[in-house]
Amino acid sequence: METPQQKQLRVDLEHRLVKDLEAMRDTLTHLSLMLHDLRFEVEVSQSPAAAQQASDCIARIQAREH
Protein backbone atom coordinates (compact mmCIF):
# COMPACT_ATOMS: atom_id res chain seq x y z
CA MET A 1 0.00 0.00 0.00
CA GLU A 2 1.28 3.43 -0.92
CA THR A 3 1.68 6.03 1.78
CA PRO A 4 0.49 9.58 1.10
CA GLN A 5 4.12 10.69 0.99
CA GLN A 6 5.02 8.03 -1.58
CA LYS A 7 1.98 8.89 -3.66
CA GLN A 8 2.91 12.58 -3.69
CA LEU A 9 6.50 11.73 -4.65
CA ARG A 10 5.24 9.53 -7.52
CA VAL A 11 2.91 12.28 -8.74
CA ASP A 12 5.71 14.85 -8.56
CA LEU A 13 8.02 12.54 -10.52
CA GLU A 14 5.33 11.95 -13.14
CA HIS A 15 4.88 15.69 -13.62
CA ARG A 16 8.64 16.22 -13.88
CA LEU A 17 8.93 13.42 -16.42
CA VAL A 18 6.18 14.93 -18.55
CA LYS A 19 7.86 18.36 -18.43
CA ASP A 20 11.24 16.85 -19.31
CA LEU A 21 9.73 14.91 -22.21
CA GLU A 22 8.01 18.03 -23.51
CA ALA A 23 11.28 19.98 -23.31
CA MET A 24 13.12 17.22 -25.18
CA ARG A 25 10.38 17.10 -27.82
CA ASP A 26 10.62 20.86 -28.32
CA THR A 27 14.42 20.75 -28.55
CA LEU A 28 14.39 17.87 -31.02
CA THR A 29 11.76 19.60 -33.13
CA HIS A 30 13.85 22.77 -33.21
CA LEU A 31 17.00 20.85 -34.15
CA SER A 32 15.17 18.88 -36.81
CA LEU A 33 13.83 22.03 -38.41
CA MET A 34 17.25 23.69 -38.25
CA LEU A 35 18.94 20.72 -39.89
CA HIS A 36 16.23 20.54 -42.56
CA ASP A 37 16.74 24.23 -43.35
CA LEU A 38 20.51 23.81 -43.55
CA ARG A 39 20.19 20.74 -45.75
CA PHE A 40 17.90 22.73 -48.06
CA GLU A 41 20.45 25.55 -48.29
CA VAL A 42 23.21 23.10 -49.14
CA GLU A 43 21.18 21.16 -51.71
CA VAL A 44 19.68 24.19 -53.42
CA SER A 45 22.59 26.57 -53.52
CA GLN A 46 25.44 24.06 -53.51
CA SER A 47 27.53 26.92 -52.20
CA PRO A 48 30.65 26.24 -50.13
CA ALA A 49 29.47 28.84 -47.59
CA ALA A 50 26.20 26.99 -46.95
CA ALA A 51 28.01 23.67 -46.64
CA GLN A 52 30.44 25.19 -44.13
CA GLN A 53 27.56 26.73 -42.18
CA ALA A 54 25.80 23.36 -41.99
CA SER A 55 28.99 21.61 -40.89
CA ASP A 56 29.64 24.24 -38.23
CA CYS A 57 26.08 24.00 -36.92
CA ILE A 58 26.15 20.20 -36.77
CA ALA A 59 29.50 20.32 -34.95
CA ARG A 60 28.11 22.80 -32.38
CA ILE A 61 25.06 20.61 -31.80
CA GLN A 62 27.18 17.50 -31.37
CA ALA A 63 29.51 19.33 -28.98
CA ARG A 64 26.53 20.33 -26.80
CA GLU A 65 25.36 16.72 -26.62
CA HIS A 66 28.64 15.52 -25.10
Predicted model as a PDB file, atoms N, CA, C, CB and O in Angstrom, pLDDT in the B-factor column:
MODEL        1                                                                  
ATOM      1  N   MET A   1       0.843  -1.181   0.000  1.00 83.00           N  
ATOM      2  CA  MET A   1       0.000   0.000   0.000  1.00 83.00           C  
ATOM      3  C   MET A   1       0.890   1.246   0.000  1.00 83.00           C  
ATOM      4  CB  MET A   1      -0.960  -0.003   1.224  1.00 83.00           C  
ATOM      5  O   MET A   1       1.901   1.300   0.700  1.00 83.00           O  
ATOM      6  N   GLU A   2       0.512   2.204  -0.764  1.00 88.00           N  
ATOM      7  CA  GLU A   2       1.282   3.426  -0.919  1.00 88.00           C  
ATOM      8  C   GLU A   2       0.915   4.428   0.182  1.00 88.00           C  
ATOM      9  CB  GLU A   2       1.044   4.040  -2.314  1.00 88.00           C  
ATOM     10  O   GLU A   2      -0.259   4.670   0.464  1.00 88.00           O  
ATOM     11  N   THR A   3       1.941   4.993   0.782  1.00 94.00           N  
ATOM     12  CA  THR A   3       1.682   6.026   1.783  1.00 94.00           C  
ATOM     13  C   THR A   3       1.381   7.336   1.055  1.00 94.00           C  
ATOM     14  CB  THR A   3       2.899   6.190   2.760  1.00 94.00           C  
ATOM     15  O   THR A   3       1.706   7.479  -0.124  1.00 94.00           O  
ATOM     16  N   PRO A   4       0.762   8.290   1.750  1.00 91.00           N  
ATOM     17  CA  PRO A   4       0.494   9.575   1.102  1.00 91.00           C  
ATOM     18  C   PRO A   4       1.772  10.265   0.617  1.00 91.00           C  
ATOM     19  CB  PRO A   4      -0.247  10.490   2.062  1.00 91.00           C  
ATOM     20  O   PRO A   4       1.778  10.940  -0.412  1.00 91.00           O  
ATOM     21  N   GLN A   5       2.844  10.083   1.375  1.00 94.00           N  
ATOM     22  CA  GLN A   5       4.124  10.692   0.986  1.00 94.00           C  
ATOM     23  C   GLN A   5       4.654  10.046  -0.303  1.00 94.00           C  
ATOM     24  CB  GLN A   5       5.168  10.547   2.133  1.00 94.00           C  
ATOM     25  O   GLN A   5       5.131  10.740  -1.200  1.00 94.00           O  
ATOM     26  N   GLN A   6       4.567   8.733  -0.383  1.00 93.00           N  
ATOM     27  CA  GLN A   6       5.018   8.025  -1.584  1.00 93.00           C  
ATOM     28  C   GLN A   6       4.164   8.396  -2.795  1.00 93.00           C  
ATOM     29  CB  GLN A   6       4.977   6.507  -1.356  1.00 93.00           C  
ATOM     30  O   GLN A   6       4.675   8.559  -3.903  1.00 93.00           O  
ATOM     31  N   LYS A   7       2.875   8.524  -2.571  1.00 93.00           N  
ATOM     32  CA  LYS A   7       1.978   8.893  -3.664  1.00 93.00           C  
ATOM     33  C   LYS A   7       2.321  10.281  -4.192  1.00 93.00           C  
ATOM     34  CB  LYS A   7       0.511   8.846  -3.201  1.00 93.00           C  
ATOM     35  O   LYS A   7       2.365  10.500  -5.402  1.00 93.00           O  
ATOM     36  N   GLN A   8       2.564  11.219  -3.273  1.00 95.00           N  
ATOM     37  CA  GLN A   8       2.915  12.584  -3.689  1.00 95.00           C  
ATOM     38  C   GLN A   8       4.237  12.601  -4.446  1.00 95.00           C  
ATOM     39  CB  GLN A   8       2.996  13.516  -2.468  1.00 95.00           C  
ATOM     40  O   GLN A   8       4.378  13.307  -5.444  1.00 95.00           O  
ATOM     41  N   LEU A   9       5.204  11.823  -3.970  1.00 95.00           N  
ATOM     42  CA  LEU A   9       6.496  11.729  -4.653  1.00 95.00           C  
ATOM     43  C   LEU A   9       6.314  11.165  -6.059  1.00 95.00           C  
ATOM     44  CB  LEU A   9       7.475  10.850  -3.846  1.00 95.00           C  
ATOM     45  O   LEU A   9       6.915  11.671  -7.007  1.00 95.00           O  
ATOM     46  N   ARG A  10       5.494  10.126  -6.207  1.00 94.00           N  
ATOM     47  CA  ARG A  10       5.239   9.534  -7.518  1.00 94.00           C  
ATOM     48  C   ARG A  10       4.578  10.545  -8.451  1.00 94.00           C  
ATOM     49  CB  ARG A  10       4.359   8.285  -7.381  1.00 94.00           C  
ATOM     50  O   ARG A  10       4.947  10.658  -9.620  1.00 94.00           O  
ATOM     51  N   VAL A  11       3.599  11.278  -7.924  1.00 95.00           N  
ATOM     52  CA  VAL A  11       2.906  12.283  -8.740  1.00 95.00           C  
ATOM     53  C   VAL A  11       3.875  13.386  -9.167  1.00 95.00           C  
ATOM     54  CB  VAL A  11       1.715  12.890  -7.959  1.00 95.00           C  
ATOM     55  O   VAL A  11       3.853  13.832 -10.314  1.00 95.00           O  
ATOM     56  N   ASP A  12       4.721  13.817  -8.236  1.00 96.00           N  
ATOM     57  CA  ASP A  12       5.715  14.849  -8.563  1.00 96.00           C  
ATOM     58  C   ASP A  12       6.676  14.359  -9.638  1.00 96.00           C  
ATOM     59  CB  ASP A  12       6.500  15.262  -7.304  1.00 96.00           C  
ATOM     60  O   ASP A  12       7.017  15.100 -10.559  1.00 96.00           O  
ATOM     61  N   LEU A  13       7.112  13.110  -9.518  1.00 96.00           N  
ATOM     62  CA  LEU A  13       8.019  12.545 -10.523  1.00 96.00           C  
ATOM     63  C   LEU A  13       7.337  12.417 -11.881  1.00 96.00           C  
ATOM     64  CB  LEU A  13       8.530  11.177 -10.068  1.00 96.00           C  
ATOM     65  O   LEU A  13       7.960  12.658 -12.916  1.00 96.00           O  
ATOM     66  N   GLU A  14       6.076  12.042 -11.882  1.00 97.00           N  
ATOM     67  CA  GLU A  14       5.329  11.947 -13.142  1.00 97.00           C  
ATOM     68  C   GLU A  14       5.255  13.306 -13.829  1.00 97.00           C  
ATOM     69  CB  GLU A  14       3.910  11.402 -12.890  1.00 97.00           C  
ATOM     70  O   GLU A  14       5.446  13.412 -15.040  1.00 97.00           O  
ATOM     71  N   HIS A  15       4.977  14.337 -13.050  1.00 97.00           N  
ATOM     72  CA  HIS A  15       4.884  15.685 -13.620  1.00 97.00           C  
ATOM     73  C   HIS A  15       6.236  16.134 -14.163  1.00 97.00           C  
ATOM     74  CB  HIS A  15       4.377  16.688 -12.563  1.00 97.00           C  
ATOM     75  O   HIS A  15       6.312  16.737 -15.234  1.00 97.00           O  
ATOM     76  N   ARG A  16       7.308  15.837 -13.419  1.00 97.00           N  
ATOM     77  CA  ARG A  16       8.644  16.219 -13.876  1.00 97.00           C  
ATOM     78  C   ARG A  16       9.006  15.473 -15.156  1.00 97.00           C  
ATOM     79  CB  ARG A  16       9.691  15.941 -12.781  1.00 97.00           C  
ATOM     80  O   ARG A  16       9.598  16.048 -16.070  1.00 97.00           O  
ATOM     81  N   LEU A  17       8.656  14.212 -15.217  1.00 97.00           N  
ATOM     82  CA  LEU A  17       8.932  13.422 -16.415  1.00 97.00           C  
ATOM     83  C   LEU A  17       8.202  13.993 -17.626  1.00 97.00           C  
ATOM     84  CB  LEU A  17       8.528  11.960 -16.197  1.00 97.00           C  
ATOM     85  O   LEU A  17       8.780  14.102 -18.708  1.00 97.00           O  
ATOM     86  N   VAL A  18       6.944  14.353 -17.448  1.00 97.00           N  
ATOM     87  CA  VAL A  18       6.177  14.935 -18.547  1.00 97.00           C  
ATOM     88  C   VAL A  18       6.824  16.237 -19.015  1.00 97.00           C  
ATOM     89  CB  VAL A  18       4.716  15.185 -18.117  1.00 97.00           C  
ATOM     90  O   VAL A  18       6.965  16.467 -20.216  1.00 97.00           O  
ATOM     91  N   LYS A  19       7.218  17.092 -18.061  1.00 97.00           N  
ATOM     92  CA  LYS A  19       7.861  18.362 -18.434  1.00 97.00           C  
ATOM     93  C   LYS A  19       9.181  18.121 -19.156  1.00 97.00           C  
ATOM     94  CB  LYS A  19       8.098  19.229 -17.188  1.00 97.00           C  
ATOM     95  O   LYS A  19       9.480  18.788 -20.146  1.00 97.00           O  
ATOM     96  N   ASP A  20       9.973  17.166 -18.661  1.00 97.00           N  
ATOM     97  CA  ASP A  20      11.245  16.846 -19.315  1.00 97.00           C  
ATOM     98  C   ASP A  20      11.024  16.307 -20.723  1.00 97.00           C  
ATOM     99  CB  ASP A  20      12.030  15.829 -18.484  1.00 97.00           C  
ATOM    100  O   ASP A  20      11.748  16.671 -21.649  1.00 97.00           O  
ATOM    101  N   LEU A  21      10.034  15.449 -20.885  1.00 97.00           N  
ATOM    102  CA  LEU A  21       9.735  14.908 -22.215  1.00 97.00           C  
ATOM    103  C   LEU A  21       9.255  15.999 -23.172  1.00 97.00           C  
ATOM    104  CB  LEU A  21       8.677  13.807 -22.111  1.00 97.00           C  
ATOM    105  O   LEU A  21       9.613  15.996 -24.350  1.00 97.00           O  
ATOM    106  N   GLU A  22       8.455  16.920 -22.671  1.00 97.00           N  
ATOM    107  CA  GLU A  22       8.006  18.031 -23.512  1.00 97.00           C  
ATOM    108  C   GLU A  22       9.183  18.907 -23.918  1.00 97.00           C  
ATOM    109  CB  GLU A  22       6.949  18.872 -22.778  1.00 97.00           C  
ATOM    110  O   GLU A  22       9.260  19.344 -25.066  1.00 97.00           O  
ATOM    111  N   ALA A  23      10.093  19.166 -22.995  1.00 96.00           N  
ATOM    112  CA  ALA A  23      11.275  19.977 -23.312  1.00 96.00           C  
ATOM    113  C   ALA A  23      12.143  19.274 -24.357  1.00 96.00           C  
ATOM    114  CB  ALA A  23      12.101  20.259 -22.034  1.00 96.00           C  
ATOM    115  O   ALA A  23      12.633  19.911 -25.289  1.00 96.00           O  
ATOM    116  N   MET A  24      12.331  17.966 -24.200  1.00 96.00           N  
ATOM    117  CA  MET A  24      13.124  17.222 -25.182  1.00 96.00           C  
ATOM    118  C   MET A  24      12.442  17.225 -26.545  1.00 96.00           C  
ATOM    119  CB  MET A  24      13.351  15.777 -24.708  1.00 96.00           C  
ATOM    120  O   MET A  24      13.105  17.370 -27.572  1.00 96.00           O  
ATOM    121  N   ARG A  25      11.118  17.066 -26.558  1.00 97.00           N  
ATOM    122  CA  ARG A  25      10.382  17.098 -27.825  1.00 97.00           C  
ATOM    123  C   ARG A  25      10.584  18.437 -28.519  1.00 97.00           C  
ATOM    124  CB  ARG A  25       8.879  16.839 -27.590  1.00 97.00           C  
ATOM    125  O   ARG A  25      10.847  18.488 -29.721  1.00 97.00           O  
ATOM    126  N   ASP A  26      10.459  19.531 -27.749  1.00 96.00           N  
ATOM    127  CA  ASP A  26      10.619  20.864 -28.325  1.00 96.00           C  
ATOM    128  C   ASP A  26      12.028  21.070 -28.864  1.00 96.00           C  
ATOM    129  CB  ASP A  26      10.297  21.933 -27.284  1.00 96.00           C  
ATOM    130  O   ASP A  26      12.209  21.630 -29.946  1.00 96.00           O  
ATOM    131  N   THR A  27      13.028  20.616 -28.108  1.00 95.00           N  
ATOM    132  CA  THR A  27      14.416  20.751 -28.546  1.00 95.00           C  
ATOM    133  C   THR A  27      14.667  19.944 -29.809  1.00 95.00           C  
ATOM    134  CB  THR A  27      15.374  20.307 -27.440  1.00 95.00           C  
ATOM    135  O   THR A  27      15.288  20.440 -30.749  1.00 95.00           O  
ATOM    136  N   LEU A  28      14.192  18.711 -29.839  1.00 95.00           N  
ATOM    137  CA  LEU A  28      14.392  17.871 -31.016  1.00 95.00           C  
ATOM    138  C   LEU A  28      13.666  18.428 -32.236  1.00 95.00           C  
ATOM    139  CB  LEU A  28      13.919  16.452 -30.735  1.00 95.00           C  
ATOM    140  O   LEU A  28      14.176  18.349 -33.353  1.00 95.00           O  
ATOM    141  N   THR A  29      12.491  18.984 -32.026  1.00 95.00           N  
ATOM    142  CA  THR A  29      11.759  19.597 -33.134  1.00 95.00           C  
ATOM    143  C   THR A  29      12.540  20.783 -33.687  1.00 95.00           C  
ATOM    144  CB  THR A  29      10.355  20.044 -32.679  1.00 95.00           C  
ATOM    145  O   THR A  29      12.671  20.944 -34.900  1.00 95.00           O  
ATOM    146  N   HIS A  30      13.055  21.609 -32.779  1.00 94.00           N  
ATOM    147  CA  HIS A  30      13.850  22.775 -33.206  1.00 94.00           C  
ATOM    148  C   HIS A  30      15.091  22.327 -33.981  1.00 94.00           C  
ATOM    149  CB  HIS A  30      14.267  23.629 -31.980  1.00 94.00           C  
ATOM    150  O   HIS A  30      15.394  22.880 -35.037  1.00 94.00           O  
ATOM    151  N   LEU A  31      15.803  21.335 -33.464  1.00 92.00           N  
ATOM    152  CA  LEU A  31      17.003  20.850 -34.149  1.00 92.00           C  
ATOM    153  C   LEU A  31      16.663  20.227 -35.494  1.00 92.00           C  
ATOM    154  CB  LEU A  31      17.738  19.835 -33.279  1.00 92.00           C  
ATOM    155  O   LEU A  31      17.390  20.421 -36.468  1.00 92.00           O  
ATOM    156  N   SER A  32      15.581  19.494 -35.556  1.00 92.00           N  
ATOM    157  CA  SER A  32      15.174  18.879 -36.813  1.00 92.00           C  
ATOM    158  C   SER A  32      14.865  19.933 -37.871  1.00 92.00           C  
ATOM    159  CB  SER A  32      13.958  17.985 -36.595  1.00 92.00           C  
ATOM    160  O   SER A  32      15.278  19.811 -39.024  1.00 92.00           O  
ATOM    161  N   LEU A  33      14.146  20.953 -37.470  1.00 93.00           N  
ATOM    162  CA  LEU A  33      13.826  22.034 -38.415  1.00 93.00           C  
ATOM    163  C   LEU A  33      15.086  22.763 -38.863  1.00 93.00           C  
ATOM    164  CB  LEU A  33      12.844  23.032 -37.781  1.00 93.00           C  
ATOM    165  O   LEU A  33      15.232  23.104 -40.036  1.00 93.00           O  
ATOM    166  N   MET A  34      16.002  23.001 -37.910  1.00 90.00           N  
ATOM    167  CA  MET A  34      17.245  23.691 -38.250  1.00 90.00           C  
ATOM    168  C   MET A  34      18.067  22.870 -39.241  1.00 90.00           C  
ATOM    169  CB  MET A  34      18.069  23.972 -36.981  1.00 90.00           C  
ATOM    170  O   MET A  34      18.588  23.407 -40.219  1.00 90.00           O  
ATOM    171  N   LEU A  35      18.180  21.569 -38.985  1.00 90.00           N  
ATOM    172  CA  LEU A  35      18.942  20.717 -39.891  1.00 90.00           C  
ATOM    173  C   LEU A  35      18.272  20.613 -41.259  1.00 90.00           C  
ATOM    174  CB  LEU A  35      19.112  19.327 -39.288  1.00 90.00           C  
ATOM    175  O   LEU A  35      18.957  20.567 -42.281  1.00 90.00           O  
ATOM    176  N   HIS A  36      16.952  20.575 -41.287  1.00 89.00           N  
ATOM    177  CA  HIS A  36      16.234  20.543 -42.564  1.00 89.00           C  
ATOM    178  C   HIS A  36      16.507  21.817 -43.356  1.00 89.00           C  
ATOM    179  CB  HIS A  36      14.715  20.369 -42.334  1.00 89.00           C  
ATOM    180  O   HIS A  36      16.750  21.761 -44.561  1.00 89.00           O  
ATOM    181  N   ASP A  37      16.468  22.962 -42.685  1.00 87.00           N  
ATOM    182  CA  ASP A  37      16.744  24.234 -43.349  1.00 87.00           C  
ATOM    183  C   ASP A  37      18.170  24.273 -43.892  1.00 87.00           C  
ATOM    184  CB  ASP A  37      16.517  25.401 -42.383  1.00 87.00           C  
ATOM    185  O   ASP A  37      18.400  24.722 -45.015  1.00 87.00           O  
ATOM    186  N   LEU A  38      19.115  23.806 -43.097  1.00 84.00           N  
ATOM    187  CA  LEU A  38      20.511  23.810 -43.547  1.00 84.00           C  
ATOM    188  C   LEU A  38      20.718  22.855 -44.719  1.00 84.00           C  
ATOM    189  CB  LEU A  38      21.445  23.430 -42.391  1.00 84.00           C  
ATOM    190  O   LEU A  38      21.439  23.169 -45.666  1.00 84.00           O  
ATOM    191  N   ARG A  39      20.083  21.692 -44.647  1.00 83.00           N  
ATOM    192  CA  ARG A  39      20.189  20.741 -45.755  1.00 83.00           C  
ATOM    193  C   ARG A  39      19.624  21.360 -47.036  1.00 83.00           C  
ATOM    194  CB  ARG A  39      19.446  19.424 -45.417  1.00 83.00           C  
ATOM    195  O   ARG A  39      20.195  21.196 -48.114  1.00 83.00           O  
ATOM    196  N   PHE A  40      18.499  22.071 -46.911  1.00 81.00           N  
ATOM    197  CA  PHE A  40      17.896  22.727 -48.062  1.00 81.00           C  
ATOM    198  C   PHE A  40      18.866  23.744 -48.656  1.00 81.00           C  
ATOM    199  CB  PHE A  40      16.574  23.409 -47.666  1.00 81.00           C  
ATOM    200  O   PHE A  40      19.051  23.796 -49.872  1.00 81.00           O  
ATOM    201  N   GLU A  41      19.487  24.555 -47.791  1.00 75.00           N  
ATOM    202  CA  GLU A  41      20.445  25.546 -48.288  1.00 75.00           C  
ATOM    203  C   GLU A  41      21.578  24.886 -49.043  1.00 75.00           C  
ATOM    204  CB  GLU A  41      21.005  26.374 -47.139  1.00 75.00           C  
ATOM    205  O   GLU A  41      21.984  25.363 -50.102  1.00 75.00           O  
ATOM    206  N   VAL A  42      22.093  23.787 -48.505  1.00 75.00           N  
ATOM    207  CA  VAL A  42      23.212  23.100 -49.143  1.00 75.00           C  
ATOM    208  C   VAL A  42      22.783  22.491 -50.477  1.00 75.00           C  
ATOM    209  CB  VAL A  42      23.772  22.011 -48.216  1.00 75.00           C  
ATOM    210  O   VAL A  42      23.490  22.620 -51.477  1.00 75.00           O  
ATOM    211  N   GLU A  43      21.631  21.830 -50.490  1.00 74.00           N  
ATOM    212  CA  GLU A  43      21.179  21.162 -51.708  1.00 74.00           C  
ATOM    213  C   GLU A  43      20.799  22.155 -52.802  1.00 74.00           C  
ATOM    214  CB  GLU A  43      19.997  20.264 -51.399  1.00 74.00           C  
ATOM    215  O   GLU A  43      21.088  21.930 -53.977  1.00 74.00           O  
ATOM    216  N   VAL A  44      20.156  23.243 -52.416  1.00 72.00           N  
ATOM    217  CA  VAL A  44      19.682  24.195 -53.425  1.00 72.00           C  
ATOM    218  C   VAL A  44      20.817  25.051 -53.963  1.00 72.00           C  
ATOM    219  CB  VAL A  44      18.594  25.087 -52.840  1.00 72.00           C  
ATOM    220  O   VAL A  44      20.989  25.185 -55.175  1.00 72.00           O  
ATOM    221  N   SER A  45      21.569  25.615 -53.072  1.00 68.00           N  
ATOM    222  CA  SER A  45      22.590  26.568 -53.525  1.00 68.00           C  
ATOM    223  C   SER A  45      23.902  25.904 -53.895  1.00 68.00           C  
ATOM    224  CB  SER A  45      22.841  27.594 -52.458  1.00 68.00           C  
ATOM    225  O   SER A  45      24.660  26.423 -54.715  1.00 68.00           O  
ATOM    226  N   GLN A  46      24.171  24.749 -53.286  1.00 68.00           N  
ATOM    227  CA  GLN A  46      25.441  24.061 -53.510  1.00 68.00           C  
ATOM    228  C   GLN A  46      26.636  24.983 -53.280  1.00 68.00           C  
ATOM    229  CB  GLN A  46      25.488  23.497 -54.924  1.00 68.00           C  
ATOM    230  O   GLN A  46      27.708  24.785 -53.852  1.00 68.00           O  
ATOM    231  N   SER A  47      26.436  25.985 -52.442  1.00 68.00           N  
ATOM    232  CA  SER A  47      27.532  26.924 -52.200  1.00 68.00           C  
ATOM    233  C   SER A  47      28.433  26.411 -51.076  1.00 68.00           C  
ATOM    234  CB  SER A  47      26.981  28.325 -51.850  1.00 68.00           C  
ATOM    235  O   SER A  47      27.951  25.796 -50.125  1.00 68.00           O  
ATOM    236  N   PRO A  48      29.714  26.659 -51.184  1.00 75.00           N  
ATOM    237  CA  PRO A  48      30.645  26.242 -50.125  1.00 75.00           C  
ATOM    238  C   PRO A  48      30.314  26.921 -48.781  1.00 75.00           C  
ATOM    239  CB  PRO A  48      32.099  26.573 -50.538  1.00 75.00           C  
ATOM    240  O   PRO A  48      30.524  26.332 -47.721  1.00 75.00           O  
ATOM    241  N   ALA A  49      29.806  28.137 -48.830  1.00 74.00           N  
ATOM    242  CA  ALA A  49      29.471  28.843 -47.594  1.00 74.00           C  
ATOM    243  C   ALA A  49      28.339  28.133 -46.855  1.00 74.00           C  
ATOM    244  CB  ALA A  49      29.078  30.299 -47.896  1.00 74.00           C  
ATOM    245  O   ALA A  49      28.394  27.993 -45.633  1.00 74.00           O  
ATOM    246  N   ALA A  50      27.317  27.687 -47.576  1.00 70.00           N  
ATOM    247  CA  ALA A  50      26.199  26.988 -46.948  1.00 70.00           C  
ATOM    248  C   ALA A  50      26.654  25.641 -46.389  1.00 70.00           C  
ATOM    249  CB  ALA A  50      25.052  26.789 -47.957  1.00 70.00           C  
ATOM    250  O   ALA A  50      26.233  25.243 -45.303  1.00 70.00           O  
ATOM    251  N   ALA A  51      27.499  24.952 -47.119  1.00 72.00           N  
ATOM    252  CA  ALA A  51      28.014  23.674 -46.638  1.00 72.00           C  
ATOM    253  C   ALA A  51      28.828  23.863 -45.364  1.00 72.00           C  
ATOM    254  CB  ALA A  51      28.868  22.999 -47.716  1.00 72.00           C  
ATOM    255  O   ALA A  51      28.716  23.071 -44.428  1.00 72.00           O  
ATOM    256  N   GLN A  52      29.640  24.904 -45.329  1.00 81.00           N  
ATOM    257  CA  GLN A  52      30.438  25.187 -44.131  1.00 81.00           C  
ATOM    258  C   GLN A  52      29.535  25.560 -42.961  1.00 81.00           C  
ATOM    259  CB  GLN A  52      31.448  26.321 -44.406  1.00 81.00           C  
ATOM    260  O   GLN A  52      29.776  25.141 -41.829  1.00 81.00           O  
ATOM    261  N   GLN A  53      28.506  26.340 -43.228  1.00 81.00           N  
ATOM    262  CA  GLN A  53      27.562  26.733 -42.182  1.00 81.00           C  
ATOM    263  C   GLN A  53      26.865  25.500 -41.607  1.00 81.00           C  
ATOM    264  CB  GLN A  53      26.519  27.732 -42.738  1.00 81.00           C  
ATOM    265  O   GLN A  53      26.704  25.391 -40.391  1.00 81.00           O  
ATOM    266  N   ALA A  54      26.459  24.590 -42.456  1.00 80.00           N  
ATOM    267  CA  ALA A  54      25.805  23.364 -41.993  1.00 80.00           C  
ATOM    268  C   ALA A  54      26.768  22.521 -41.160  1.00 80.00           C  
ATOM    269  CB  ALA A  54      25.280  22.547 -43.190  1.00 80.00           C  
ATOM    270  O   ALA A  54      26.399  22.003 -40.106  1.00 80.00           O  
ATOM    271  N   SER A  55      27.995  22.388 -41.637  1.00 84.00           N  
ATOM    272  CA  SER A  55      28.986  21.611 -40.894  1.00 84.00           C  
ATOM    273  C   SER A  55      29.265  22.232 -39.531  1.00 84.00           C  
ATOM    274  CB  SER A  55      30.283  21.501 -41.693  1.00 84.00           C  
ATOM    275  O   SER A  55      29.359  21.524 -38.528  1.00 84.00           O  
ATOM    276  N   ASP A  56      29.398  23.550 -39.496  1.00 88.00           N  
ATOM    277  CA  ASP A  56      29.643  24.241 -38.227  1.00 88.00           C  
ATOM    278  C   ASP A  56      28.483  24.053 -37.259  1.00 88.00           C  
ATOM    279  CB  ASP A  56      29.882  25.730 -38.469  1.00 88.00           C  
ATOM    280  O   ASP A  56      28.695  23.822 -36.069  1.00 88.00           O  
ATOM    281  N   CYS A  57      27.269  24.150 -37.761  1.00 86.00           N  
ATOM    282  CA  CYS A  57      26.078  23.996 -36.921  1.00 86.00           C  
ATOM    283  C   CYS A  57      25.991  22.579 -36.365  1.00 86.00           C  
ATOM    284  CB  CYS A  57      24.806  24.331 -37.719  1.00 86.00           C  
ATOM    285  O   CYS A  57      25.728  22.389 -35.178  1.00 86.00           O  
ATOM    286  N   ILE A  58      26.208  21.598 -37.213  1.00 85.00           N  
ATOM    287  CA  ILE A  58      26.153  20.203 -36.770  1.00 85.00           C  
ATOM    288  C   ILE A  58      27.236  19.950 -35.723  1.00 85.00           C  
ATOM    289  CB  ILE A  58      26.322  19.235 -37.971  1.00 85.00           C  
ATOM    290  O   ILE A  58      26.987  19.264 -34.732  1.00 85.00           O  
ATOM    291  N   ALA A  59      28.425  20.491 -35.931  1.00 88.00           N  
ATOM    292  CA  ALA A  59      29.502  20.315 -34.952  1.00 88.00           C  
ATOM    293  C   ALA A  59      29.141  20.946 -33.613  1.00 88.00           C  
ATOM    294  CB  ALA A  59      30.807  20.922 -35.480  1.00 88.00           C  
ATOM    295  O   ALA A  59      29.418  20.366 -32.562  1.00 88.00           O  
ATOM    296  N   ARG A  60      28.521  22.139 -33.637  1.00 88.00           N  
ATOM    297  CA  ARG A  60      28.113  22.796 -32.384  1.00 88.00           C  
ATOM    298  C   ARG A  60      27.064  21.968 -31.657  1.00 88.00           C  
ATOM    299  CB  ARG A  60      27.566  24.210 -32.663  1.00 88.00           C  
ATOM    300  O   ARG A  60      27.118  21.828 -30.435  1.00 88.00           O  
ATOM    301  N   ILE A  61      26.105  21.418 -32.405  1.00 84.00           N  
ATOM    302  CA  ILE A  61      25.056  20.610 -31.797  1.00 84.00           C  
ATOM    303  C   ILE A  61      25.651  19.347 -31.175  1.00 84.00           C  
ATOM    304  CB  ILE A  61      23.982  20.243 -32.841  1.00 84.00           C  
ATOM    305  O   ILE A  61      25.287  18.962 -30.064  1.00 84.00           O  
ATOM    306  N   GLN A  62      26.565  18.711 -31.899  1.00 84.00           N  
ATOM    307  CA  GLN A  62      27.182  17.497 -31.373  1.00 84.00           C  
ATOM    308  C   GLN A  62      28.038  17.801 -30.141  1.00 84.00           C  
ATOM    309  CB  GLN A  62      28.034  16.824 -32.456  1.00 84.00           C  
ATOM    310  O   GLN A  62      28.103  16.991 -29.216  1.00 84.00           O  
ATOM    311  N   ALA A  63      28.687  18.953 -30.126  1.00 87.00           N  
ATOM    312  CA  ALA A  63      29.514  19.328 -28.975  1.00 87.00           C  
ATOM    313  C   ALA A  63      28.635  19.551 -27.743  1.00 87.00           C  
ATOM    314  CB  ALA A  63      30.338  20.604 -29.288  1.00 87.00           C  
ATOM    315  O   ALA A  63      29.047  19.218 -26.631  1.00 87.00           O  
ATOM    316  N   ARG A  64      27.446  20.102 -27.916  1.00 83.00           N  
ATOM    317  CA  ARG A  64      26.534  20.331 -26.798  1.00 83.00           C  
ATOM    318  C   ARG A  64      26.019  19.023 -26.219  1.00 83.00           C  
ATOM    319  CB  ARG A  64      25.366  21.197 -27.239  1.00 83.00           C  
ATOM    320  O   ARG A  64      25.738  18.940 -25.024  1.00 83.00           O  
ATOM    321  N   GLU A  65      25.891  17.994 -27.065  1.00 73.00           N  
ATOM    322  CA  GLU A  65      25.363  16.715 -26.621  1.00 73.00           C  
ATOM    323  C   GLU A  65      26.343  15.964 -25.747  1.00 73.00           C  
ATOM    324  CB  GLU A  65      24.989  15.872 -27.802  1.00 73.00           C  
ATOM    325  O   GLU A  65      25.940  15.103 -24.965  1.00 73.00           O  
ATOM    326  N   HIS A  66      27.626  16.275 -25.866  1.00 66.00           N  
ATOM    327  CA  HIS A  66      28.643  15.518 -25.104  1.00 66.00           C  
ATOM    328  C   HIS A  66      29.179  16.314 -23.960  1.00 66.00           C  
ATOM    329  CB  HIS A  66      29.788  15.097 -25.997  1.00 66.00           C  
ATOM    330  O   HIS A  66      30.037  15.831 -23.221  1.00 66.00           O  
TER     331      HIS A  66                                                      
ENDMDL                                                                          
END                                                                             
